[in-house]
Amino acid sequence: MNGGQQLAGFSPADAERLAAFLAAAARPAGTLTYAELAGFLFAVATAPELVRPSEWMPLVFNDQGSRAADEAEAQAMLGLIMQFYNAVNREILEAPRKPPVLPPGIAALPQAIANFAADAPLAQWCRGFMAGYDWLQDVWQAHDAAPEGSQADEEFGAVLVTLGLFASREFAEAIIDEHRKPPAAQVRRLATAALADFPEAMRDLAMRGRHPSRPNRP
């Protein structure tokens, strides 16, 4: 699985600068980490309706403002977040040609099961993605004509499971068996499969949300 790649218009240096700002002690409790923000922005940018920055930006800082040191820092960081969003959005627009990539600093750990660790970059990306998708679930439902239980509905569900799987091990266990704790081997198999499917799941969601009239493959 590819990951941690440079996005057009958003460099590793940009990523380090934004990550340091979001992680600073001055930020309000509940501020998204850099990796959580990446997943959240992917959910926002793949939505089948335009979500304006004025709607989603407050959620980055848990509706409490950035608490930047001064107006200059606030404007610089908000500009960097928009730069990040635009880079993610460009990847989604390219989905008919190639799968979107994870941004700088967010690479999957080699052992699939290790990506369930709370501080693993991919786990944080998945948590941010699920938070964004849950926030926009009504938007998706308004555009989803697939009957519940249909093949199309099940395929969409599989995409969401792949993109959210590493949010927590408990989520993975619930997917395998809702009523009993599954053997660890089953979780490892599911994690390995999700890691392999992750790039195409990113493309699938981008195609569904932003390119619905085109096939899912170039």
Secondary structure, DSSP 8 states (H G I E B T S, - for coil): ---S--BTTB-HHHHHHHHHHHHSTTS-TT---HHHHHHHHHHHHHSSS---HHHHHHHHTTTS----SSHHHHHHHHHHHHHHHHHHHHHHHTTTTS-----TT----SSGGGGGSTT-HHHHHHHHHHHHHHHTHHHHHHH--S-TTSHHHHHHHHHHHHHHGGG-HHHHHHHH-SSS---HHHHHHHHHHHHHHHHHHHHHHHHHHH-TTS-S--
